[in-house]
Amino acid sequence: PLWFRNLEANPDCELQVGAESVSARARVVEEGPERTAIWDQMAKIYPPYLDYQKSTDRVIPVVVLEPRG
């Protein structure tokens, strides 16, 4: 999706959490234990991610947004 391509091109972003605006930097977690832990946590929160992954050959990206100080 375009939002993902935009974050790849410019990882500095702003997001809204409730009434709070947060500056963050995006990074893609490609593989390894960090990606597995995040993917498993998100699949528990939103099980349709598992069906989505089964429906495609590509690996669904995991993006971490780290607040900037």
Secondary structure, DSSP 8 states (H G I E B T S, - for coil): -HHHHHHHH--EEEEEETTEEEEEEEEEE-SSHHHHHHHHHHHHH-THHHHHHHT-SS---EEEEEE--
